[in-house]
Every structure is written in structure tokens, then in C-alpha cells.
Amino acid sequence: MKHPLKTVDQVRAEMRAAGMSLAEWARTHKVSYSLSHEVLSGRCKGHRGAAHDIAVLMGLKHGQLRRKARKAPQQAQAATA
């Protein structure tokens, strides 16, 4: 079963709760900060390419990553448990 999609506000709240800036999130996932900002602001819908990967990593859409993306630390711990 697929997990429920997050809203942009939920993604922002999660980052805020974790004390993580968007720039830090982008570095952690090895993606472009500016493109991450575009996706989170809604200016880029994340239909194709790296924007698609970012939207999937943020939980804004379902889909497969086109490339191997680095998992966030908490996801990596859950995967090994």
C-alpha cells in the first residue's frame, strides 16, 4: 500500500520540526537547492527529470526515482531496522 501524499505545508512543517533548512535537505539528498525551492513553492510541478525525483523524495507525489538518491538519515535507519 502506498503511503499518503504530503502537502507542501506538511513538508515544510517536517523540515521545521527537524530543524532542517531546505538547503540542508537538498544537500542531504544530493539534489539542487534551487530546483527543490521551485518544487516546494509550486512553480515547478515535478513532472519530469530531477524535479520528479525531488517531488518523490519530499513525498509530494508517488513514483519511482530515476536515479539513486541518498536516503534521509531517519529513512536509512528505518530501512535497516
N, C-alpha and C positions, 0 to 999 in steps of 0.2 A: 504494500500500500504506500502510495506517495505521501510525503509529508505535506501539510497545508502550506500554501504560499504565504509569504510575509508581505506586509505593506511597507512602503518606504519609511513611514513613521516607526514601524516596528524595528526595521534595520537600524535606523538612527538611534532608537532607544537602546537597542542591544549594544551598539558601539559605545554609547554614552555610559551605560551601566558597567561596561568592561573598562572604562577609562581609556578607550582607544580612539584615536583620531582617524579620519578617513585616509590620511596619508600613511599612517602606520598600518591600517588594514590593507591598503594597496601593496605596501612593501612586504607584508606577511604572506600575501597571496601571489606575489610576483606579477602584479598587473599594473597598468598605467593609472596613476593617481588622477590625471585629468579625465580619462575615459570613465573611471569609477565615479567621479563627480558628475559627469554628464548623465550616466545611468541613474544615479541616485537622485538627481534633480529632475529627471523625467525628460530631459532634452534628447536623450538617446534611448531608444526603446529596447535595445539589446537583442535585435533580431538575428544578427549575423556576427561572425568573427569574434574578436576579443570582447566586444560588448556583450555578446551572448554568454560567454564564459563568466563575465563579471556578474551578470544578472542571475545566473545559475548559482554561483558561489554565494551571492548575497541572499539567495532564497526567494528572489522576486519572480522566478519562473522555473518551471520544470524543464529538464533537458539534460543532455549529456555534454560533458566538457569536450571541447575539440582538442585540447592539449592536456598534458598532465599538469595540473595546478597543485600547488602546495596546499595541504590541508591546514586549517587554522589549528593552533595548539590544542584547544579543547576537543576538536573533532578527531585529531590524531590520537589523543588519549582514549577516547571512547571507542575508536576502531581497534585498539589493542586490548581493550578490556573484555 
